[in-house]
Structure formats: C-alpha cells, structure tokens
Amino acid sequence: MYQQRTNLIYYLRGVTAEIDSLEEPYGTVKGKGESDFTNGDQEKISERLRKAMKGLGTDEKVIIEALSSHTNTQLQTVKSTYKTLYGRDLEEDLRSELSGHFESLCIYRLTPSTEFDAKCLRKAMKGIGTKEVTLIEILCSHNNSEIKDIKEDYRKVYERDLEEDIKEETSGDFQRILVSLLQGNRDENQTVDQKQVEEDVKELKQAGTKLMFGTDESVFNKILAKRSLSHLKAVFEAYRSDEQKDIETVVADEMSGDLCKAFLAVVRFIKDPLEYFASCFHETMCGPGTDDERLMQLVVAHCEVDLKDIADKYMELYKKGLALAIEEDTYGDYRKLLLKLSGKD
C-alpha cells in the first residue's frame, strides 16, 4: 500500500485510476471537508482576520490559527469573501501589518499551489545569483500536468517564459536537464518493459563507467527525464544487480557541480520521495544559519500533502523530530506558524 501511495502522491497526482483503493496521504494541515466549509465559515474567518488587523496592534494568534487550520483551496475562498465583505485585499492587509519571515510565510499560505511554485522559481532566479537547489527541487518532483500548470501560471503572473528564464540563468548540461524536465513529457505508463530496462542499463553503463574518457551526460539526461517512475525504479535495481554499484554512486563519481546535484535529486526522489524531502529539510537547518526561504517553501509545499510522512522519515534518518528541529532554528510568530503547519499543537 505504501508503494502505491507514493506512486500516487509523487507521480500520478491528478490521475484518477485506483485512487479509491489507496490510503490518504499524511499531511499536517487538513481543514474541514470541502463540502462542510460553508459560506458562513468563510465569513466568520474573514471577520476574525479583519478584527485581528483593525485598529492599533495586530492579533497574530488569530492569523496563525486561520492560516494553519484550513486548506489552500479554502483559503482562496476566504480571500474572495474577505474582499466581498470589506472591499479590501487580504494579502495587502497582511503585508501592511506584518514583516519579515512571518509576513512571507503568511503570503505563501494564501498563494494558490501552482502559482506558489511559479513564484518560488522566479524568486530563485531573480536578482544576483541563482538558487539552483530550488529549481532542482521543484522541477524534479512534479508530474507532467503540474509542470504545465506551473509554466502557465509563471507566464500569467510575470508575463515571462519560464523556459527562457531558466536558459538565461543556467548553462551547459545542467541547463539541459532542467529544460528536459520542464517539458513535462515523462512517460506516465507504469507498465515495466523488462527488455527496455535492460537496454537502458546497458546504455547507462556505456555512458558512464564503461566510457573510456569522461561521461556521456546526454544518455543520463534522456533516461532520467523521460522514463516513467516504475521503469526507472526497475532500471536502478537492475543496474545495482549487474554492476554491484548503486546508480547514485555512479552519478556522484562521474559528475560534479550543479549537474551532479540535479541528477542525484532526480534519482533520490524516484527511489524514495520521503527520504529525499526529509534530506531537503535537514539541509535547510544543518550547519551555521538556517535557509529560511527554502524551509518556508518546503513546509508550505508539503503541509497539506505528506508532511507527516516526511516528519516520520526525518525522525528515522536523523533521530530528531522535524518540529523540534524547526523550533530550535526559528523564532517568534514565524516559528509559531511553521510549527502549527508542521502539526505541532
């Protein structure tokens, strides 16, 4: 059942086949059932939020409760109701009352999901330097339909082409794997053709460890960006069986820099999405300082989908609770909202 669930959550989101027979993913933010979330609920939440920001001072507790107790879909209806009741924009009011990471996190929670991904991508490329890790995380972990929605929202919000922006900010083989993933053309037929698996293993060996000089990155690019999840899992297993060497080790040995990080992210995501994202959370908080931007993006992206599952994997890998790690590395109302979104009461 676990394997079926990960196939659904991480790869076949939006595909209806077999959904009824699968377990629900374990997010930390549930909200009311959509059919139970009435106009009256929307009005009450809007009224509480307006009262929390009206006059002197701000009641942050009310804001934290509203943004951590309802789904993103429900919050979109609250935004609309708020504007209808008061002729004011909820995001603008929050921006005028809040600041710092707390403000950013609140606005992220109010942003529709694919638009949120588009904004994270834009932020990763805007200004001096490029945050390659954000590009990799988002593009390697979405299915074809989601990739297309992200590109469309990016164009709507910024009147820019996502592929062109990525080409401007990256180069070489790293650029090519990102552009390949951005096409949203991964095979979604989950039937494994063993003959094709054997051919792909042979190609990967010839392009990597068996190649006399260097590595043919284009072969890795083609197979990792195009093949289905089930097929790639079979390829990785067959490769390890044939070579007595894990595909991750081959990528780490044969490649370097951002290209290595991108290929490793794709491989790790496909092998175990929960472990991959648990490691992403760990990277935001290990070492000196905290990558607050990446931490916020991860919490918002996963709190309604699978953050409970990721937290369980985090505990297994690092022998420490994810919520405790967040609590130790953050502060103030920003920390309180992060912890509520992470499922800590």
C-alpha positions in Angstrom: 0.0 0.0 0.0 2.9 2.4 0.8 4.4 2.0 -2.6 1.0 2.5 -4.3 0.5 5.7 -2.2 3.9 7.1 -3.1 3.2 6.4 -6.8 0.0 8.4 -6.5 1.3 11.3 -4.3 4.5 11.9 -6.1 3.9 10.9 -9.6 0.3 10.3 -10.6 -1.3 13.2 -8.8 -4.3 14.1 -10.9 -4.7 10.7 -12.4 -7.9 9.1 -11.1 -7.1 5.4 -11.7 -7.0 3.3 -8.5 -7.5 6.4 -6.2 -10.4 4.9 -4.3 -8.4 1.9 -3.2 -5.5 3.9 -1.8 -4.7 5.3 1.6 -4.9 9.1 2.1 -1.5 10.9 2.2 -0.5 12.2 5.6 -0.4 15.9 5.6 -0.3 18.0 8.7 -3.0 20.5 7.6 -6.4 19.0 6.9 -9.1 21.7 7.3 -12.7 20.9 7.1 -14.1 18.7 4.4 -14.6 20.9 1.3 -18.4 20.2 1.4 -18.6 21.2 5.0 -16.7 24.5 4.5 -19.7 26.8 4.2 -20.2 30.5 3.3 -20.8 31.0 7.0 -17.4 29.6 7.8 -15.7 31.9 5.2 -17.5 34.9 6.6 -16.5 34.1 10.2 -12.9 33.6 9.3 -12.9 36.8 7.3 -14.4 38.7 10.2 -11.8 37.4 12.6 -9.0 38.3 10.3 -10.3 41.8 9.8 -10.7 42.3 13.5 -7.2 41.0 14.1 -5.7 43.7 11.9 -8.1 46.6 12.5 -7.0 49.5 14.8 -3.9 49.5 16.9 -1.8 46.4 17.0 -2.3 43.0 15.4 -3.6 39.8 16.8 -1.0 37.4 15.3 -2.6 34.4 17.1 -5.8 34.7 15.0 -3.8 35.0 11.8 -1.7 31.9 12.7 -4.8 29.9 13.5 -6.6 30.8 10.3 -3.7 30.0 8.0 -2.8 26.7 9.7 -6.3 25.3 10.1 -7.6 25.5 6.6 -6.5 24.1 3.2 -5.1 26.3 0.5 -8.4 25.8 -1.5 -10.4 27.0 1.5 -8.1 30.0 2.0 -8.8 31.1 -1.6 -12.5 31.3 -0.8 -11.7 33.2 2.3 -9.7 35.7 0.3 -12.6 36.2 -2.0 -15.1 36.5 0.9 -12.8 39.0 2.7 -12.8 41.2 -0.4 -16.5 41.0 -0.8 -17.2 41.9 2.8 -14.7 44.7 3.2 -13.6 45.8 -0.3 -10.0 45.1 0.8 -7.4 42.7 -0.3 -6.4 40.2 2.4 -2.8 39.8 1.2 -2.3 43.6 1.1 -3.7 44.0 4.6 -1.4 41.3 5.9 1.6 42.9 4.2 0.8 46.2 5.8 0.5 44.6 9.3 3.3 42.1 9.3 7.0 41.9 8.4 10.0 39.6 7.9 9.7 35.8 7.5 6.3 35.8 9.2 4.9 38.0 6.5 6.4 35.9 3.8 5.1 32.7 5.2 1.6 34.1 5.6 1.5 35.3 2.0 2.9 31.9 0.8 0.0 30.1 2.6 -2.5 32.3 0.7 -1.0 31.7 -2.7 -2.6 29.0 -5.0 -0.4 25.9 -5.2 1.0 26.0 -8.8 1.3 29.8 -8.6 3.2 29.3 -5.4 5.7 27.0 -7.3 5.9 29.6 -10.1 6.8 32.3 -7.6 9.4 30.1 -5.9 11.0 29.5 -9.2 11.0 33.2 -10.0 12.4 34.1 -6.6 15.2 31.6 -7.2 16.3 33.3 -10.4 15.6 37.0 -9.6 18.4 39.3 -8.6 22.1 38.5 -8.2 22.8 34.8 -8.5 20.6 31.8 -8.9 19.3 29.4 -6.2 19.8 26.2 -8.2 18.6 23.9 -5.4 15.1 25.4 -5.7 15.0 24.9 -9.4 16.0 21.3 -9.0 13.6 20.5 -6.1 10.6 21.9 -7.9 11.2 20.5 -11.4 12.2 17.0 -10.4 9.2 16.4 -8.1 6.2 17.4 -10.2 4.2 15.4 -12.7 3.5 16.4 -16.3 0.2 18.1 -15.5 1.7 20.1 -12.6 4.7 21.2 -14.7 2.4 22.5 -17.4 0.3 24.4 -14.8 3.4 25.9 -13.2 4.6 27.2 -16.6 1.2 28.7 -17.4 1.0 30.4 -14.0 4.5 31.7 -14.4 3.6 33.3 -17.7 0.3 34.8 -16.2 2.0 36.2 -13.1 5.2 37.5 -14.6 4.4 37.8 -18.4 7.7 35.9 -18.9 8.5 32.4 -20.3 9.8 30.1 -17.6 12.0 28.1 -20.0 13.6 31.2 -21.4 14.4 32.5 -17.9 15.9 29.1 -16.9 18.1 29.2 -20.1 19.3 32.7 -19.2 20.2 31.7 -15.6 21.8 28.3 -16.2 24.1 26.7 -18.8 25.6 23.5 -20.1 24.4 20.1 -19.1 22.7 21.4 -16.0 20.6 23.7 -18.2 19.7 20.7 -20.4 18.4 18.5 -17.6 16.2 21.4 -16.3 14.8 22.2 -19.7 14.1 18.5 -20.3 12.2 18.2 -17.0 10.4 21.4 -17.8 8.8 19.8 -20.9 6.5 17.7 -18.8 6.8 14.8 -21.2 7.7 12.0 -18.7 6.2 8.6 -19.7 3.3 8.0 -17.4 2.6 4.4 -18.4 3.6 2.5 -15.3 4.0 -0.9 -17.0 7.6 -2.0 -16.9 9.1 -3.4 -20.1 12.0 -5.6 -19.0 13.7 -5.5 -22.3 13.7 -1.7 -22.3 15.0 -1.8 -18.7 18.0 -4.0 -19.9 18.7 -1.6 -22.8 18.7 1.4 -20.5 21.0 -0.3 -18.0 23.4 -1.1 -20.9 23.2 2.5 -22.2 23.9 3.9 -18.7 26.9 1.7 -18.2 28.3 2.5 -21.6 27.8 6.3 -21.0 29.4 6.2 -17.5 31.7 3.6 -16.0 32.4 1.8 -19.3 33.2 5.0 -21.3 37.0 5.4 -21.7 37.1 9.1 -21.5 34.6 11.2 -19.4 30.8 10.7 -19.2 28.1 11.0 -21.8 25.7 13.1 -19.8 23.1 13.2 -22.6 22.3 9.5 -22.0 21.6 10.1 -18.3 19.6 13.1 -19.2 17.4 11.2 -21.7 16.7 8.3 -19.4 16.2 10.2 -16.2 13.9 12.9 -17.7 11.8 10.7 -20.0 11.2 7.3 -18.4 8.4 6.5 -16.0 8.7 6.2 -12.3 8.2 2.5 -12.2 10.6 2.0 -15.1 13.3 4.0 -13.5 13.0 2.1 -10.2 13.5 -1.1 -12.2 16.5 0.4 -14.0 18.1 1.4 -10.8 17.6 -2.1 -9.3 18.9 -3.8 -12.4 21.9 -1.6 -12.6 22.8 -2.3 -9.0 22.4 -6.0 -9.6 24.6 -6.0 -12.7 27.3 -3.7 -11.5 27.2 -4.2 -7.8 27.1 -0.4 -7.6 24.3 2.0 -6.9 23.3 4.5 -9.6 23.8 7.3 -7.0 27.4 6.3 -6.6 27.9 6.4 -10.3 26.4 9.8 -10.7 28.5 11.2 -7.7 31.7 9.7 -9.2 31.1 10.6 -12.8 29.7 14.2 -12.5 30.2 17.3 -10.4 28.6 20.7 -9.5 25.0 21.6 -10.2 24.6 18.8 -12.8 25.6 16.2 -10.2 23.1 17.7 -7.7 20.3 17.7 -10.3 20.8 14.1 -11.4 21.2 13.0 -7.8 18.0 14.8 -6.9 16.0 13.0 -9.6 17.5 9.6 -8.6 16.8 10.1 -4.9 13.3 11.5 -5.5 12.4 8.5 -7.6 14.0 5.9 -5.2 12.3 7.3 -2.1 10.4 10.7 -2.2 10.0 10.8 1.6 13.7 10.3 2.2 14.6 12.9 -0.5 12.4 15.6 1.1 13.5 14.7 4.6 17.0 15.3 3.5 16.0 18.6 1.9 14.5 19.8 5.3 17.7 18.7 7.0 19.8 20.7 4.6 17.9 23.9 5.4 18.8 23.6 9.1 22.2 21.9 9.3 25.4 23.9 9.7 25.6 27.6 10.6 22.4 29.6 10.0 19.1 28.5 8.6 17.9 28.7 5.0 14.6 30.2 6.0 13.4 30.8 2.4 13.9 27.1 1.5 12.4 26.0 4.8 9.2 28.0 4.3 8.8 26.8 0.8 9.2 23.1 1.8 6.7 23.5 4.7 4.1 25.2 2.6 4.5 22.8 -0.4 4.1 19.7 1.8 1.9 20.6 4.8 -1.3 19.5 3.0 0.2 16.6 1.2 2.7 14.5 3.0 4.5 16.4 5.8 3.5 13.9 8.5 5.1 11.1 6.4 8.2 13.3 5.8 8.5 14.0 9.5 8.4 10.3 10.3 11.2 9.7 7.8 13.1 12.6 9.2 13.0 11.1 12.7 14.1 7.7 11.3 17.1 9.3 9.4 18.2 12.0 11.9 16.9 10.7 15.2 15.3 14.0 15.9 11.8 15.3 15.4 11.3 17.7 12.5 9.1 20.0 14.6 11.8 20.1 17.3 14.5 20.9 14.6 12.3 23.8 13.3 11.6 25.0 16.8 15.3 25.2 17.6 16.2 27.1 14.4 13.4 29.7 14.1 11.8 32.3 16.3 8.7 34.4 17.1 5.4 34.3 15.3 7.3 32.9 12.2 8.2 29.9 14.3 4.7 29.6 15.7 3.1 29.4 12.3 5.8 27.0 11.0 5.2 24.7 13.9 1.4 24.8 13.5 1.8 24.0 9.8 4.1 21.1 10.8 1.4 19.6 13.0 2.6 20.7 16.5 -0.1 22.0 18.8 
